[in-house]
Amino acid sequence: MSGLDGERRLPRLTAAARASLRDRAVVLRTAARNGCCGGQVRVPVAEFGPPVNPAGYHRLEHEATVWYVEPDLLASAGRWELDAVGIGRWRRLQLDGAEALPATGA
């Protein structure tokens, strides 16, 4: 899937993110985070590069970037903003506006 349909499902990019992602892959996935009282949530994260196992991810292409998006994030990712922060090899991606999801199986 690509073009306008894919664009609506992807985060808005800052200028720094757009420059960092050109001709690269990025994965939008959830990462489990434990709470202080034993609870758990899944926090959306963005990382450079494709997932280890791309099966189960939606693959979208937009502006010379290949996106791999976890299905649970596809509906809400269009409301987020993606920025690239840091310098050199310490550069990382930061999602703004993303909300945690309930843990699976809870």
C-alpha positions as CSV (number, residue, x, y, z in Angstrom):
1,M,0.0,0.0,0.0
2,S,1.4,3.4,-0.8
3,G,0.4,6.9,-1.9
4,L,-2.4,8.9,-0.1
5,D,-3.8,5.9,1.6
6,G,-0.5,5.1,3.2
7,E,0.3,8.8,3.9
8,R,-2.9,9.1,6.1
9,R,-1.8,6.2,8.2
10,L,1.8,7.5,8.9
11,P,3.0,10.0,11.4
12,R,3.7,13.6,10.3
13,L,7.5,14.0,9.9
14,T,9.6,16.9,11.1
15,A,12.3,18.2,8.8
16,A,14.9,16.3,10.9
17,A,13.0,13.1,10.6
18,R,12.4,13.5,6.9
19,A,16.2,14.0,6.3
20,S,17.1,11.0,8.6
21,L,14.6,8.6,7.0
22,R,15.3,9.3,3.3
23,D,16.1,5.9,1.6
24,R,15.8,4.0,4.8
25,A,13.4,1.7,6.5
26,V,11.6,2.5,9.8
27,V,9.5,0.2,12.0
28,L,6.6,1.4,14.2
29,R,5.9,-1.2,16.9
30,T,4.9,-1.5,20.5
31,A,7.3,-2.2,23.3
32,A,6.2,-3.7,26.6
33,R,6.7,-1.4,29.7
34,N,6.2,-2.6,33.2
35,G,4.6,-0.3,35.8
36,C,5.6,0.1,39.4
37,C,2.7,-2.0,40.7
38,G,2.9,-5.0,38.4
39,G,0.9,-3.6,35.5
40,Q,2.1,-3.6,31.9
41,V,1.3,-1.4,28.8
42,R,2.5,-1.4,25.2
43,V,4.2,1.9,24.3
44,P,4.5,2.8,20.6
45,V,8.1,3.3,19.5
46,A,9.8,4.1,16.2
47,E,13.2,2.6,15.2
48,F,15.5,2.8,12.2
49,G,15.6,-0.3,10.1
50,P,13.2,-3.0,9.2
51,P,11.9,-5.5,11.8
52,V,13.8,-8.7,12.4
53,N,10.7,-10.6,11.2
54,P,8.6,-8.5,8.9
55,A,5.7,-11.0,8.8
56,G,2.8,-9.5,10.6
57,Y,3.6,-5.9,9.8
58,H,1.9,-3.7,7.2
59,R,4.5,-2.5,4.7
60,L,4.0,1.0,3.3
61,E,6.2,3.1,1.1
62,H,6.1,6.9,1.2
63,E,8.7,9.6,0.3
64,A,11.6,7.2,-0.3
65,T,11.0,5.5,3.0
66,V,9.8,1.9,3.6
67,W,7.6,1.8,6.7
68,Y,6.8,-1.4,8.7
69,V,3.8,-0.7,10.9
70,E,2.4,-3.1,13.6
71,P,-1.3,-3.7,12.8
72,D,-2.5,-2.3,16.2
73,L,-0.8,1.1,15.4
74,L,-2.1,1.6,11.9
75,A,-5.4,3.3,12.9
76,S,-3.8,5.9,15.2
77,A,-0.3,6.5,13.7
78,G,-1.6,9.3,11.4
79,R,-2.2,11.5,14.4
80,W,1.4,11.3,15.7
81,E,4.5,13.3,14.8
82,L,7.9,11.7,14.3
83,D,11.1,13.5,15.0
84,A,14.8,12.6,14.8
85,V,16.8,13.8,17.8
86,G,20.4,13.5,18.8
87,I,23.6,13.6,16.7
88,G,25.6,11.2,14.7
89,R,25.4,7.6,15.7
90,W,23.3,8.6,18.8
91,R,20.4,9.8,16.6
92,R,17.1,8.2,17.4
93,L,13.5,8.5,16.5
94,Q,10.9,10.1,18.8
95,L,7.1,9.7,18.5
96,D,5.0,12.6,19.9
97,G,1.3,12.2,20.5
98,A,1.4,8.4,20.8
99,E,-0.6,6.8,23.6
100,A,0.1,3.6,25.4
101,L,-2.0,0.5,24.6
102,P,-3.2,-2.1,27.0
103,A,-1.0,-5.1,27.4
104,T,-2.1,-8.1,25.3
105,G,-3.6,-11.0,27.2
106,A,-4.5,-8.7,30.2
